[in-house]
Amino acid sequence: MKLFAKGSLLSLLLVCALSLQAEEIKYQGLVYQLDLDRATAEVGLNPRALGSITIPEVITTEKGDFRVTTIGDNAFKGAKWLDSITLPPTIERIYRSAFEGTGILLNRDNWSEGTLILDSMYLIATDKTIKPKYVVPEYVRLVAAGAFRGNKTVTKVVWSPRVTRIDHDMFRDCKNLTKVEIPQTVEWIGQDILTGSGIYLNDKKWKKGALYVDGCLIATNKDIRPDFQFKSNVPVRLLACGCFMGNKTLVSLTLPDGLTHIPAGAFYKCENLQEVIIPSSVTRVENFAFHSCGKLRNALLNPGVTELGMGCFYQCGSLQEQVLGTELQEIPRGCFYLCKSLTHLDFPAHLKRIADGAFTGCAELKDVILPESLEEIGELAFSGNLKMTEIVIPQQVLNIRKGCFSGCMALRNVTLPYGSFSIGEEAFKGCVDLERINIPESMFRIGAEAFYGCQSLRDVILPEKLEVLEDAAFQECKRLSEIRVPSRIKHLEEGVFAHCTALYRVELNEGLESIGNGAFYGCIALREIQFPKSLQSIGEESFALCRQLVTPTLNEEIFQGRNAFKGCQKAKQ
């Protein structure tokens, strides 16, 4: 019996975790990956670790304290001189691969009855000397992902009630495994725990396209009906990660009552799935649960959902509406990325954070009303929303991050909160209908290309406290007619007002020291400009093609870049 060809959810999770908000550091001689969102740390790749090492409970960095929770995939692989390791009680996940080829794994003195158990509580690996009928000891509190993988000896495993998770690949390719007992205390099951095992390969264990073990749905295949119904000798209480992954047969189903969470990648790339009825008992939806379910129209959550995982509705292009739990405090990274049919959402009253890319490409989303409780809007959070016409940023959001509203082509009115200090790179880039924006007096920085291509932008007053105006900040704002540069700005960066073709009046205050390359390139309406005494240099092509501007007579001490006034009118002799 063969499951659909699919990519590894585990690999997907690792790639996304590392590419989005992970930061690598070295601490006390070891490499760690920091999760900046959750303030946790994972032991990274340390192939040269040696001797005896101790993993701390907490890593203290300039960005705060990070609790060490994971010994990562291949963390110490190949470290043959690593003799021993002491793990903290904060550890929640270990990968068997972390110790492949290490002195710990190779030293037979560390093994007992076919198992490698560290600190009398972490079961890391098994071998052919294990008992065929193995009971996980009650003193074991955590079993590494893939600890039994490929074991040809074991035939039956009884899980310890103290270990509440069965991690990824746990019994994969255990060809002679015929039975696993999963107690009620198990709360979470990983991906592919039985793939390639004797249980998985036994057709009699499957019921109408589903493989169940002790009330847990482990996997499905092409034999399921399009309108799948859960049928088992005992009520289904758990779904394994990726249990429907890549299933192209499934069209609709109703999840069983009593289910508390939808696990990671449960319906990943179920390309024909259109409807999922979610019971009120579900309070958590994990990472990428419905990722790339392009035909999914209905998967309404209930108001009691308190936690959403990153990318859980990523690229669900047919999803038109969704309910967010009333107590939800965060909408995670990529949660509704490219949900291009999503038209409306009511944001929870206690929401604190909208993470990076949460609503990127939600082209139909409109009438966005953000709650006053909101403290942070992530990078590209609403980028590419084509129907949003107005946005009021709550008072506690002080940093408008990179690309936050870029490409919101219908956006006309923006209210920034008093006290906000930074507008990030490309924050409003390509907002072609944006006519005016009131920048608060507290603003310190406007990032590169922040208003690039805002072709309708007419009125901009730069506040006196502004100190940083970065590259191309207002480039191609074709209706911007006049601008006053505050005295705290010492450097006008490259292309900052380039191609502002209606710009006819510019006031440069004392304090300005340099004008960057192409700063006013192509400002064809600019007729006259007064340079402050503080000016020291003018970059290349700074005023090139300002055809109505008469080339000024400058103090010889002011450096002029090549073609600084190319195409300007010559001064009369």
C-alpha positions as CSV (number, residue, x, y, z in Angstrom):
1,M,0.0,0.0,0.0
2,K,1.5,3.3,-1.1
3,L,1.0,6.8,0.1
4,F,0.9,9.6,-2.4
5,A,4.3,11.0,-3.4
6,K,4.9,14.1,-1.3
7,G,7.6,16.4,0.1
8,S,8.7,16.1,3.6
9,L,6.7,18.3,6.0
10,L,9.7,18.1,8.4
11,S,11.9,19.6,5.7
12,L,9.4,22.3,4.9
13,L,9.1,23.3,8.6
14,L,12.9,23.5,8.9
15,V,13.3,25.6,5.8
16,C,10.6,28.0,6.8
17,A,11.8,28.3,10.4
18,L,15.3,29.1,9.2
19,S,14.4,31.5,6.4
20,L,11.8,33.6,8.2
21,Q,12.8,34.6,11.7
22,A,15.7,32.4,12.8
23,E,19.0,34.0,13.7
24,E,22.2,32.0,14.2
25,I,24.6,32.8,17.0
26,K,27.5,31.2,18.8
27,Y,27.2,30.9,22.6
28,Q,29.8,29.4,24.9
29,G,31.4,27.7,21.9
30,L,28.2,26.2,20.4
31,V,26.0,27.3,17.5
32,Y,22.3,28.0,18.2
33,Q,19.4,29.0,16.1
34,L,17.2,31.7,17.9
35,D,13.5,31.9,17.3
36,L,13.0,35.6,17.7
37,D,9.2,35.3,17.8
38,R,8.9,32.7,20.6
39,A,12.2,33.6,22.5
40,T,13.4,30.0,22.2
41,A,16.7,28.5,21.0
42,E,17.6,25.3,19.1
43,V,21.0,23.8,19.1
44,G,22.3,24.2,15.6
45,L,25.1,22.4,13.6
46,N,28.1,21.7,15.7
47,P,30.0,18.9,13.9
48,R,33.3,19.7,15.7
49,A,32.0,19.6,19.2
50,L,34.1,17.4,21.5
51,G,34.6,16.3,25.0
52,S,31.9,16.8,27.6
53,I,29.4,19.6,27.0
54,T,26.5,21.1,29.0
55,I,23.5,22.7,27.2
56,P,22.2,25.6,29.3
57,E,18.5,26.2,30.0
58,V,18.7,29.8,28.8
59,I,20.9,31.7,26.4
60,T,21.3,35.4,27.2
61,T,22.0,37.7,24.2
62,E,21.7,41.3,23.3
63,K,18.2,40.6,22.1
64,G,17.1,39.0,25.4
65,D,16.9,35.6,27.0
66,F,16.1,32.5,24.9
67,R,15.0,29.2,26.4
68,V,16.7,26.2,24.9
69,T,14.0,23.8,23.7
70,T,15.4,21.7,20.8
71,I,18.4,19.6,19.9
72,G,18.2,20.2,16.1
73,D,18.4,17.9,13.1
74,N,22.1,16.8,12.6
75,A,23.1,19.1,15.5
76,F,26.2,17.1,16.4
77,K,26.4,14.7,13.5
78,G,29.9,13.4,12.8
79,A,31.3,14.8,16.1
80,K,33.2,11.6,16.9
81,W,35.1,13.1,19.8
82,L,31.9,14.2,21.6
83,D,31.9,11.9,24.7
84,S,29.0,13.1,26.8
85,I,26.3,15.7,27.0
86,T,24.1,17.1,29.8
87,L,20.7,18.3,28.7
88,P,18.5,20.9,30.5
89,P,14.9,20.2,31.6
90,T,13.7,22.8,29.1
91,I,14.3,20.4,26.2
92,E,11.1,19.6,24.4
93,R,12.4,17.9,21.2
94,I,15.5,15.9,20.1
95,Y,16.3,14.5,16.7
96,R,18.1,11.1,16.6
97,S,20.1,12.5,13.7
98,A,21.6,15.0,16.1
99,F,23.9,12.3,17.5
100,E,24.7,10.2,14.4
101,G,28.4,9.5,14.2
102,T,29.2,11.0,17.6
103,G,31.2,9.4,20.3
104,I,28.1,9.3,22.4
105,L,26.3,7.0,19.9
106,L,29.4,5.0,19.0
107,N,30.4,4.2,22.6
108,R,28.7,0.9,23.5
109,D,29.1,1.6,27.2
110,N,26.3,4.2,26.8
111,W,23.9,1.6,25.6
112,S,21.7,-0.8,27.6
113,E,19.4,-3.5,26.3
114,G,19.5,-2.1,22.8
115,T,18.7,1.5,23.7
116,L,20.7,4.7,24.2
117,I,19.1,6.7,27.0
118,L,20.8,10.0,28.1
119,D,20.4,11.4,31.6
120,S,18.0,8.5,32.5
121,M,15.2,10.4,30.7
122,Y,16.0,10.9,27.0
123,L,15.7,7.9,24.7
124,I,17.8,8.7,21.7
125,A,18.2,5.6,19.6
126,T,17.7,1.8,19.4
127,D,19.5,-1.1,17.7
128,K,19.1,-4.8,16.9
129,T,19.8,-5.9,20.5
130,I,16.5,-4.4,21.7
131,K,13.8,-6.8,23.0
132,P,11.2,-7.6,20.2
133,K,8.4,-6.5,22.5
134,Y,9.7,-3.3,24.0
135,V,8.0,-1.1,26.7
136,V,9.2,2.5,26.9
137,P,10.3,2.9,30.5
138,E,8.2,5.3,32.6
139,Y,11.3,7.2,33.7
140,V,11.8,8.2,30.0
141,R,10.2,11.7,29.5
142,L,11.2,12.3,25.9
143,V,11.9,10.1,22.9
144,A,13.9,11.5,20.0
145,A,12.4,11.8,16.5
146,G,13.2,8.7,14.6
147,A,14.6,6.8,17.7
148,F,13.2,3.4,16.4
149,R,13.6,4.2,12.7
150,G,14.8,1.2,10.6
151,N,14.8,-1.2,13.6
152,K,14.3,-4.7,12.1
153,T,14.1,-6.4,15.5
154,V,11.2,-4.7,17.3
155,T,7.8,-6.2,16.7
156,K,5.7,-4.4,19.4
157,V,6.1,-1.1,21.2
158,V,4.2,0.0,24.3
159,W,4.4,3.7,24.7
160,S,5.1,5.3,28.1
161,P,2.2,7.3,29.6
162,R,4.8,9.9,30.7
163,V,5.9,10.7,27.1
164,T,3.1,12.8,25.6
165,R,4.5,13.1,22.0
166,I,5.4,10.6,19.3
167,D,7.7,12.5,17.1
168,H,8.4,12.4,13.3
169,D,9.6,9.2,11.7
170,M,9.5,7.3,15.0
171,F,8.9,3.8,13.7
172,R,9.5,4.4,10.0
173,D,10.8,1.3,8.1
174,C,10.5,-1.0,11.1
175,K,9.6,-3.9,8.8
176,N,8.7,-6.4,11.5
177,L,6.6,-4.0,13.7
178,T,3.1,-5.4,14.0
179,K,1.7,-3.4,17.0
180,V,2.1,-0.1,18.7
181,E,0.1,0.8,21.8
182,I,-0.6,4.6,22.0
183,P,-2.0,5.6,25.4
184,Q,-4.6,8.3,26.0
185,T,-1.9,10.5,27.5
186,V,-0.3,11.0,24.0
187,E,-1.2,14.6,22.9
188,W,0.7,15.0,19.6
189,I,1.8,12.6,16.8
190,G,4.4,13.6,14.2
191,Q,4.6,12.8,10.4
192,D,5.4,9.4,9.0
193,I,5.6,7.6,12.3
194,L,4.7,4.3,10.7
195,T,5.5,4.8,7.0
196,G,7.3,1.7,5.7
197,S,6.7,-0.3,8.9
198,G,5.0,-3.7,9.1
199,I,1.8,-2.1,10.3
200,Y,1.8,0.4,7.4
201,L,2.5,-2.3,4.8
202,N,-0.3,-4.6,6.1
203,D,-3.4,-3.9,4.0
204,K,-5.7,-5.4,6.7
205,K,-4.7,-2.5,9.0
206,W,-6.3,0.1,6.7
207,K,-10.0,0.9,6.7
208,K,-11.4,2.6,3.6
209,G,-8.2,4.5,2.9
210,A,-7.3,5.3,6.5
211,L,-4.8,3.9,9.0
212,Y,-5.9,4.1,12.6
213,V,-4.0,3.2,15.8
214,D,-5.8,3.4,19.2
215,G,-8.1,6.2,18.1
216,C,-5.4,8.1,16.2
217,L,-5.5,8.7,12.5
218,I,-2.0,8.1,11.3
219,A,-2.2,8.3,7.5
220,T,-4.6,8.2,4.5
221,N,-4.2,7.0,0.9
222,K,-6.0,7.1,-2.5
223,D,-8.6,4.6,-1.4
224,I,-10.5,7.1,0.7
225,R,-13.9,8.4,-0.5
226,P,-14.0,12.1,-1.8
227,D,-16.4,12.7,1.1
228,F,-14.4,10.9,3.7
229,Q,-16.1,9.8,7.0
230,F,-14.1,8.9,10.1
231,K,-14.8,5.3,11.0
232,S,-12.9,3.5,13.7
233,N,-13.5,1.1,16.6
234,V,-12.8,3.9,19.0
235,P,-13.5,7.6,18.7
236,V,-10.8,9.5,16.8
237,R,-9.1,11.9,19.1
238,L,-5.8,12.7,17.3
239,L,-4.6,13.4,13.8
240,A,-1.0,12.8,13.0
241,C,1.0,15.6,11.2
242,G,0.6,15.3,7.5
243,C,-2.1,12.6,7.8
244,F,-3.9,13.8,4.6
245,M,-0.8,15.4,3.0
246,G,-0.9,15.4,-0.8
247,N,-4.2,13.5,-1.0
248,K,-5.8,14.4,-4.3
249,T,-8.9,12.3,-3.8
250,L,-10.3,14.1,-0.8
251,V,-13.0,16.8,-1.5
252,S,-14.8,17.2,1.8
253,L,-14.9,15.9,5.3
254,T,-16.1,16.6,8.8
255,L,-13.5,16.5,11.6
256,P,-14.5,14.5,14.7
257,D,-15.9,16.1,17.8
258,G,-13.5,16.2,20.6
259,L,-10.5,17.0,18.4
260,T,-8.5,19.8,20.1
261,H,-6.0,20.7,17.4
262,I,-5.3,20.3,13.7
263,P,-1.7,19.3,13.4
264,A,1.1,20.6,11.2
265,G,0.6,20.0,7.5
266,A,-2.5,17.9,8.1
267,F,-4.0,18.9,4.7
268,Y,-0.9,20.2,3.0
269,K,-1.4,20.2,-0.8
270,C,-4.8,18.5,-0.8
271,E,-5.4,20.1,-4.2
272,N,-9.1,19.1,-4.6
273,L,-10.2,19.7,-1.0
274,Q,-13.1,22.2,-1.0
275,E,-14.7,21.9,2.5
276,V,-13.7,21.0,6.0
277,I,-16.2,21.2,8.9
278,I,-14.2,22.0,12.0
279,P,-15.7,21.1,15.4
280,S,-16.0,23.7,18.2
281,S,-13.5,21.6,20.3
282,V,-10.6,22.7,18.1
283,T,-8.6,25.5,19.8
284,R,-5.3,25.3,17.9
285,V,-4.4,25.1,14.2
286,E,-0.7,24.3,13.6
287,N,1.9,25.3,11.0
288,F,0.9,24.8,7.3
289,A,-2.2,22.8,8.3
290,F,-4.1,23.8,5.0
291,H,-1.0,25.0,3.0
292,S,-1.7,25.0,-0.8
293,C,-5.3,23.8,-0.6
294,G,-6.1,25.9,-3.6
295,K,-9.8,24.9,-4.0
296,L,-10.6,25.2,-0.3
297,R,-13.7,27.4,0.1
298,N,-14.9,26.6,3.6
299,A,-12.8,25.8,6.7
300,L,-14.4,28.1,9.2
301,L,-12.7,28.2,12.6
302,N,-14.7,28.7,15.7
303,P,-14.4,31.7,18.0
304,G,-12.7,29.6,20.6
305,V,-9.5,29.1,18.6
306,T,-6.6,30.6,20.6
307,E,-3.6,29.7,18.4
308,L,-2.8,29.7,14.7
309,G,0.4,28.3,13.3
310,M,2.5,30.0,10.6
311,G,1.3,29.5,7.0
312,C,-1.8,27.6,8.2
313,F,-3.9,28.9,5.2
314,Y,-1.0,29.7,3.0
315,Q,-2.1,29.9,-0.7
316,C,-5.7,28.9,-0.1
317,G,-6.7,30.9,-3.1
318,S,-10.4,30.1,-3.0
319,L,-11.0,30.8,0.8
320,Q,-13.5,33.6,0.9
321,E,-14.1,34.2,4.7
322,Q,-12.7,33.2,8.0
323,V,-13.4,33.6,11.7
324,L,-10.7,34.5,14.1
325,G,-10.9,33.5,17.7
326,T,-12.0,36.2,20.1
327,E,-9.0,35.6,22.4
328,L,-6.4,35.3,19.6
329,Q,-3.4,37.5,20.2
330,E,-1.3,36.8,17.1
331,I,-1.8,36.2,13.4
332,P,1.4,34.4,12.5
333,R,3.7,34.6,9.5
334,G,2.2,33.9,6.2
335,C,-1.1,32.8,7.8
336,F,-3.3,33.9,4.9
337,Y,-0.6,34.5,2.3
338,L,-2.1,34.6,-1.2
339,C,-5.6,34.0,0.0
340,K,-6.6,36.1,-3.0
341,S,-10.4,35.5,-2.6
342,L,-10.5,36.4,1.1
343,T,-12.8,39.5,1.4
344,H,-13.4,40.2,5.0
345,L,-12.1,39.5,8.5
346,D,-13.1,40.7,11.9
347,F,-9.9,41.2,13.9
348,P,-10.1,40.1,17.6
349,A,-10.3,42.8,20.2
350,H,-7.2,41.5,22.0
351,L,-5.0,41.0,19.0
352,K,-1.4,42.2,19.7
353,R,0.6,41.1,16.6
354,I,0.2,40.6,12.9
355,A,3.3,38.9,11.7
356,D,5.3,39.1,8.5
357,G,3.3,38.3,5.3
358,A,0.2,37.4,7.2
359,F,-2.1,38.9,4.5
360,T,0.3,39.3,1.6
361,G,-1.5,39.0,-1.7
362,C,-5.0,39.0,-0.2
363,A,-6.1,41.1,-3.2
364,E,-9.9,41.2,-2.3
365,L,-9.5,42.0,1.4
366,K,-11.2,45.3,2.3
367,D,-12.7,47.2,5.2
368,V,-9.7,46.4,7.4
369,I,-10.3,47.7,10.9
370,L,-7.3,47.1,13.2
371,P,-8.0,46.8,16.9
372,E,-6.5,49.4,19.4
373,S,-4.8,46.5,21.2
374,L,-2.5,45.9,18.2
375,E,1.2,46.6,19.0
376,E,3.0,45.3,15.9
377,I,2.4,44.9,12.1
378,G,5.1,42.7,10.4
379,E,6.9,43.1,7.2
380,L,4.8,42.8,4.0
381,A,1.8,42.1,6.3
382,F,-0.8,43.6,3.9
383,S,1.3,43.8,0.7
384,G,-0.6,43.4,-2.5
385,N,-4.1,44.1,-1.1
386,L,-5.9,45.7,-4.0
387,K,-9.3,46.6,-2.4
388,M,-8.1,48.3,0.8
389,T,-8.9,52.1,0.5
390,E,-8.2,53.3,4.0
391,I,-6.2,52.2,7.0
392,V,-5.9,53.6,10.5
393,I,-2.8,52.4,12.3
394,P,-3.4,51.9,16.1
395,Q,-1.6,54.1,18.6
396,Q,0.7,51.4,19.9
397,V,2.2,50.5,16.5
398,L,5.2,52.8,16.4
399,N,7.2,51.2,13.6
400,I,5.7,50.8,10.1
401,R,7.8,47.9,8.9
402,K,9.3,47.0,5.5
403,G,6.8,46.6,2.7
404,C,3.9,46.6,5.1
405,F,1.4,48.1,2.7
406,S,3.4,48.0,-0.5
407,G,1.3,47.4,-3.7
408,C,-1.9,48.4,-2.0
409,M,-3.0,50.2,-5.2
410,A,-6.4,51.4,-4.0
411,L,-5.2,52.8,-0.7
412,R,-6.0,56.5,-0.5
413,N,-6.0,57.4,3.2
414,V,-3.5,56.4,5.9
415,T,-3.6,57.6,9.5
416,L,-0.3,57.1,11.3
417,P,-0.3,57.2,15.1
418,Y,1.2,60.0,17.1
419,G,4.5,58.7,18.5
420,S,5.4,56.5,15.5
421,F,9.1,56.9,14.8
422,S,9.9,54.9,11.7
423,I,8.5,54.1,8.2
424,G,10.4,51.1,6.9
425,E,11.7,50.3,3.4
426,E,9.1,50.1,0.7
427,A,6.3,50.5,3.4
428,F,3.9,52.2,0.9
429,K,5.7,51.4,-2.3
430,G,3.4,51.3,-5.3
431,C,0.4,52.7,-3.5
432,V,-0.6,54.6,-6.7
433,D,-3.9,56.1,-5.3
434,L,-2.4,57.4,-2.1
435,E,-2.9,61.2,-2.3
436,R,-1.7,62.5,1.1
437,I,-0.2,61.3,4.3
438,N,0.2,63.1,7.6
439,I,3.6,62.2,9.0
440,P,3.6,62.7,12.8
441,E,6.2,65.0,14.4
442,S,7.7,62.1,16.2
443,M,8.9,60.5,13.0
444,F,12.7,59.9,13.0
445,R,13.2,57.8,9.8
446,I,11.7,57.2,6.4
447,G,13.2,54.1,4.8
448,A,14.4,53.4,1.3
449,E,11.6,53.4,-1.3
450,A,9.1,54.0,1.4
451,F,6.8,55.9,-1.0
452,Y,8.4,54.9,-4.3
453,G,5.8,55.1,-7.1
454,C,3.1,56.8,-5.1
455,Q,2.0,58.6,-8.2
456,S,-1.0,60.4,-6.7
457,L,0.8,61.7,-3.6
458,R,0.5,65.5,-3.5
459,D,1.1,66.9,-0.1
460,V,3.9,65.8,2.2
461,I,5.2,67.7,5.2
462,L,8.4,66.3,6.6
463,P,8.5,66.8,10.4
464,E,11.4,68.7,12.0
465,K,12.5,65.7,14.0
466,L,13.2,63.7,10.9
467,E,16.8,62.7,10.6
468,V,17.0,59.9,8.1
469,L,15.6,60.0,4.6
470,E,16.9,57.0,2.7
471,D,17.4,56.1,-1.0
472,A,14.5,56.7,-3.4
473,A,12.1,57.4,-0.5
474,F,9.8,59.5,-2.7
475,Q,11.1,58.5,-6.2
476,E,8.4,58.7,-8.9
477,C,5.9,60.5,-6.8
478,K,4.8,62.3,-10.0
479,R,2.3,64.7,-8.4
480,L,4.4,65.8,-5.5
481,S,4.8,69.6,-6.1
482,E,6.8,71.0,-3.2
483,I,9.0,69.7,-0.3
484,R,10.8,71.2,2.6
485,V,13.8,69.2,3.9
486,P,14.2,69.6,7.7
487,S,17.5,70.9,9.2
488,R,18.2,67.6,11.0
489,I,18.7,65.8,7.8
490,K,22.4,66.0,6.9
491,H,22.4,63.7,3.9
492,L,19.9,63.4,1.1
493,E,20.4,59.9,-0.2
494,E,20.5,58.5,-3.7
495,G,17.4,59.1,-5.9
496,V,15.4,60.3,-3.0
497,F,13.1,62.6,-5.1
498,A,14.1,61.3,-8.6
499,H,11.4,61.5,-11.3
500,C,9.1,63.7,-9.2
501,T,8.1,65.4,-12.4
502,A,5.7,67.9,-10.8
503,L,8.2,69.0,-8.1
504,Y,8.8,72.7,-8.7
505,R,9.7,74.0,-5.2
506,V,12.4,72.6,-2.9
507,E,13.6,74.2,0.4
508,L,16.9,72.9,1.7
509,N,17.6,74.0,5.3
510,E,20.9,74.8,6.9
511,G,22.5,71.6,8.2
512,L,22.4,69.7,5.0
513,E,25.9,68.5,4.1
514,S,25.4,66.3,1.0
515,I,23.0,65.6,-1.8
516,G,23.3,62.0,-3.1
517,N,23.6,60.6,-6.7
518,G,20.5,61.3,-8.7
519,A,18.6,62.8,-5.8
520,F,16.5,65.1,-8.0
521,Y,17.2,63.3,-11.3
522,G,14.4,64.1,-13.9
523,C,12.5,66.6,-11.8
524,I,11.6,68.5,-15.0
525,A,9.4,71.1,-13.2
526,L,12.1,72.3,-10.8
527,R,13.0,75.9,-11.7
528,E,15.1,77.2,-8.8
529,I,16.9,75.9,-5.7
530,Q,18.8,77.6,-3.0
531,F,21.7,75.7,-1.5
532,P,22.5,76.1,2.2
533,K,26.0,77.2,3.4
534,S,26.4,73.9,5.1
535,L,26.4,72.0,1.8
536,Q,29.7,70.2,1.1
537,S,29.0,67.9,-1.9
538,I,26.5,67.2,-4.7
539,G,26.6,63.7,-6.2
540,E,26.6,62.4,-9.7
541,E,23.6,63.4,-11.8
542,S,21.9,64.8,-8.7
543,F,20.0,67.4,-10.8
544,A,20.4,65.8,-14.2
545,L,17.6,66.4,-16.7
546,C,16.0,69.1,-14.5
547,R,15.4,70.9,-17.8
548,Q,14.0,74.1,-16.3
549,L,16.6,74.5,-13.6
550,V,19.3,77.0,-14.3
551,T,22.7,75.6,-13.5
552,P,23.7,77.5,-10.3
553,T,27.0,79.1,-9.6
554,L,28.5,77.2,-6.6
555,N,31.2,77.9,-4.2
556,E,34.4,76.1,-5.4
557,E,34.6,74.3,-2.1
558,I,31.4,72.3,-2.9
559,F,32.3,69.1,-4.6
560,Q,30.3,68.4,-7.7
561,G,29.9,64.8,-9.0
562,R,30.0,63.9,-12.7
563,N,27.1,65.3,-14.7
564,A,25.5,66.8,-11.5
565,F,23.6,69.3,-13.6
566,K,23.5,67.5,-17.0
567,G,20.6,68.8,-19.1
568,C,19.9,71.8,-17.0
569,Q,19.6,75.3,-18.5
570,K,22.9,77.2,-18.7
571,A,23.2,80.4,-16.7
572,K,23.2,83.6,-18.7
573,Q,26.6,85.2,-19.1
